[in-house]
């Protein structure tokens, strides 16, 4: 009976939702960046819907993307592809699991950085605008992604690691870290990480990314390693300032999940946003 319950598709996200609600709800009450008391958001049920549906979309679409990539890489020899996916590349088999996981983290973060920048281009912005729409930001917003954004951002990053020969175990062991870290950087927390802000993404670092295009909206693309933004000239984290100008100024964003999934395909007026695709980048 327990195994049957645990095997239900919505149990996994529901457990993580409960864990994150307890953990980050507590942390936000102790270390808030914005201490303004706020009522329960009207769109909270939509974000819970994103949270519950995300893993289902991830699993269904991710398997297709990964299989398609293997088919291309192995010229249709799926037996060799299956063997590769089980054992990993020969040059990785002698690595301990922790080193494989670290390699996956670096590879996926580089992929996430560049696909994130790509989704800030005019061609793909409307898929990503859904994530930038909220004018307040908390831990629950970490999952608000259009399926197209999810496929070619998060799923693609893990697919790249698999195609390179990292074994599935190295990706699986990182899953709890990725959930907690992504949720943490979206939380309403005043953490800057001090000198380590130049190495790791913090909640304040990522909140600057959700500000206007004339501030940090065209900066801070890294998911975990902020040194990538230093490397590529997009690091932005002014000292002794708080990121406050969050969200979009255009009001055509639908207030429900289905409407947001259809949003990129709807006719639109010329884009008027606080957050816009990057045109120039400077290190601050």
N, C-alpha and C positions, 0 to 999 in steps of 0.2 A: 504493500500500500504506500509506504513512504517513498519507495523508488518511483512508483507511478506518479506521485505528487511532484517529486523533484524533477521528473522528466517533462512536466508540462512547460510549454514554451515561455510562459510569463513568470515562472517562479524565479528564475535567475535574475531578471531585471528587478523584480519586486524585492528580493533580498537585498540587492545593492542599493535600491532606493531607500529602504529602511536604514541600512548602515550609514549611508551618506546623510540622510535626514538627521539622524541622531548626532553623528560626528560633526558635520559642518554647521548644523543648527546651533550646536553648543559652541563651537569655535567662533562663529559669527557674533554670538552674544557676548563673548569675552574680548575679542580683538576686532571690532568692527572698523572698517575704513570710513564708512558713512553711518554714524550712530543714530540717524534720524529714525524714530519709530515709524513703521509702515504697517498698514493693514494687510491682511492676506490678499495677494494679488488676484485680480479677476481672471487672469490667464493661467493660473497655476495648474488647472486641470489639463490645459493644452500641453504644458511642459511635462506633466506626468504621462500624458499620452505619447509624447516624443520618447520619454524614458522607457516606456513599456514596449513600444513598437520598434525602437532602434535595433536591439539585438536580433529580432526576427528578420528585419530588412537586411541587417549585416550578414546574418547567416545565409539567407537565400541568395542574395546578390553576390556575396563574397565568394561563395563556392564556384559560381559561374565564371566570375572574373579570373580567379586563380586557375581553374581548369583550362580556360581559354588561353591564358598565358603559357601554361605548360605545353599545350598543344602546339603553339607557335615555336616555343623554344626547342622542343624535341621533335619538330617536323612530323607531328602526328604519331610518334611512337609513345603511346600513353603508358605502356608497361614500364619503359625506362623512366618516364615522368613520375609514376607512382612510386617506384623504388627510390628515386631521388627525393621525393617528398617525405618518405618515411625515414630515411637515414641521414639526409642532408648531403652536402657536398663532401667529397673525400678530404679536402683540405680543412674541413671543420670538425671531422669526427674525433680528433684528438683533443679538441678544446674542452675544458670543463664547462658545465652548463651555465655557470655564472658568467663566464667570459663570452659564451655564445649569446646570452641574454643581453650583455652590455653591447655586443656588436649589433644585435637587432635594434637596440634602443638608439644607437647612433645612426644606423642606416635609415630607420623609419623616421627619425627626427629631421634628417636632411631632406627626405622625400616630403614630409609634412610641411617643411618650410617652403619649398618651391611650389607645391600644389596650392598651399595657402595663398601665396603671392599670385598664382595664376587665377584663383577665384576672386581676386580683387581687380582683375582686368575687366574691361567693359563687357566683353563677350560672356563672362561667367558670373558677373557680379550679382545678378538677380537671384541666382541659386544661393549665394552666400549671404545676401542682404537679410535673409530670414534670421540668421544667427546674430546679426548686428542690430536688429530692429529694437530690442528692449532698451528703454531709457533708464531703467534701473537694472542692476546686474547682481545676481546671487548664484549660489552653487547649482541650482536647478536649471539654469540657462545653459549649462555645459552641454546638454544633449540636443539643443534646438538646431538641428541641421536638416536641410533638404536631402532626400535620398540620393540625388545626383551628386551633391556635395559629399555625402557620406561615402559613396562608391569610389569617387576619384580623389579622395583625400585620405580618410582613415583606412578604408579597405585596401586601397591601392598601395599604401605604405607597407602594410603587412604582406601584401602580395609580392612586392619587390624583394622583401627579405626572404620569402620562400623561394622565389625564382633564383635568388643568388645562392641558395643552398643551405640557408639556416634551417635547422629542423623545427617542426611544429612545437616541440617541447620548449624551445627557447622563446617562442612567441607566447605560448600559453602561460609560462611562468611570469611573464611581464603583464598579463592581463589585469590583475588586481592593482598593480602599480599605475598602469595607464588610466584606469577608471578613477582612482583616488587623486592622481596628479591633475588630470584634466578638470575634475570637479573642484579641486583646491584652487587652481588659478582663476576660476570664474567666481569663487566665493567672495563675499563682502568682507575681506580680511585686510588688515593694515600691514601685512608682512611685505617687506622689501627685500629680505635676505641680506641686507647690509652689503659688504664687499662681494659676497657670492652672487649678487644680482647680475654681475657680468658673466656668470657661468650658467646659472639656472634661472628659468622663468619663475617669477613670483606672481601672486595675485595683483599687486600694484603694477608690475610690468605689463601683465596682460590687460589690465583695465585701461591702461593708456591706449592699447590697440583698439578699444571700443569707443574712443573719443573721436573728435572731429578730424577731418582730413588735414586741417591746418595745425593739428597737434600730433597725436600718435596714431591716428587712424590708418596711416600709410606706413606704419612702422611695427616693430615687435611681432614678427610672424612666427617665431619659434614656438613649439609646443612645450619642450622641456629644456633645451640648452640655449640660453640667451646669447651665448658666445657666437652662435650662427648669425644673429643679427649684427653683431660686431663685425664678423667676417665679411658680410655682404652689405654693410653700410646702412642698416635699417634699425639700429638700436636707438631707443628714445625713452629716457627715464629722468626727467628733470628733478633735481633735488629740492626738497622742501616744498613740493607742490602736490596737490591731489588731483587725480583725473576725475572730472565731474561732468563734462559735457558729453554724455553717452547717447547712443542710439541714432535713429534716423529722423530726418525732418519731413520726409514725404509721408503722406497719410494714407496711401493706397495699400498698405500691407494688411491683408485679411487678418481678423482676430481669431481665427480658428485653424485647426491643423490641416484639414482638407483644403481650405482656401490657400494656405501657405504653400502646400505642395503643388497647387496649380498656379501659384503666383508667377513663377518665371515664364509661363507660357501665355500669360495674359498681355494684351496690348497695354502699353504704359506711356505716360507723359515723359518728357525728358527728365532724367534722373536728378533729383534734388535731395542730397543726403548729407548728413554730417560726416559720414565715413565714406571715403571714395577710393577708387583705384590709385595706387601710387604713381606719381609722375617723376618726382625727383627724390633722392634719398640722401640723407646726411647722418653722420654719427654725431650724437649729442654728448 
